[in-house]
């Protein structure tokens, strides 16, 4: 009994010390926000225009992304002389894909819900104001990301989507994200690595993203390099609205 009691007395401080070494979710979120530049500088960014080059399947494409608070987003990608557009107008997601027909079309409700969450988090990320967004976060320990330890955070969004964010244990920058993406009726799990962080308007932003996914058509690897990130440039709200379909009588 004395041996057992001695063990328990020794184990108690050890358990307490181990418990103290595990940061809380809110501690990690706060350190992440501080690492990227602070809440004030993040909130000062009201809109952004991003010009990037994307390498995929031996092709090099040019993509321009427009984002504007509170939840407006549009991307344009030039492919073989055609312009693919994906956008969220604040309520619904829509797209124009010349390879699948020339007319603009709205996405499904599920895809629109995901597009809303992506648009709301385009500037700040998924961690900033996560409670106000209706998300919950659970710390799931540590994992290595490209040889460096990172905290694994499970984010469950308001609509039920699950995203895994990995924060570098030393810098607290987001270095990896795993998410299920819904596009054109298909669900695809995509892994994105974030590197080459540079300051833009006082906020550290990744300037390279390497994404991999297994789709029904096969494995896809996409490398995106940010060529230019402009913040608080004038962006007309009209570009986020789906253009009217041509009147069949006039055709």
Phi, psi and omega in degrees: 000319180295321179296318180295319180295319179297319179298316180295322180293325178284323184288327184301310178296325180296314179298321180295320180294319179296321180297324182289335182284340180274113181290156176279165178301315182294327175297316180295317179299316180296319179292324178296313180299318178296322183294322182279347177139349179102153184298323183297317181289325176296313183292337180289342178275111182262337181202159179207148173237124185242125175251126186220157171251138183237127177256125183206124176057036179084356178258147173245119186246158175251128180236136174240128182243133175242130177226146182209136178292152002276333184200062177239137181208147178206136174233142178233126180235127180271121181229115176051043178082359178251151182250115177266127182241133170230133185211161172228124188266011183103341179230316184227153175265142179216165182208160170230119180231100183302339180279351180234020183119148188274343186277144175291150181213147177281151177273174179290168180298318179298317180293325178293321178298317179292320179297324178298313181295323177293319180294319180296333185254006186298320182271312188272336191090176184277348186271326182293128180055037185296327179292319179295331178281352180088014180267158171238151182229138179233130176279125182245037175084204182240149173218156176281136173236110181053040175088359180241138179294142181217146175281131181261119181247126176265116181253122174252116186281173181301325181274359178099358176291145180247129180232138176251118177254139179244121179256126177305132186291345180257315184265338183066017173275150177284118182251347181206147175218136175238123183213152174268119183258133177256116179221125176052044176080000180250144175254125183228129175275122183242138176248128182237131174255133181250127180219180176055060180284132178224150180283135173228115183053038178082005181243129177285123181233142177290137179252005172215137177228128177246116185244138176228145181204149173256112181254167176302338180270356180125179181289141179233132176234126184232129177245121182243127179242123179284120178272326182203133175236115180249130181248149178057034173275152179296128177227121181288128179302337184297333183290344180271351181270140179291129179294150180294144176288144180298143180291122183302330182290336183270354183277000000 
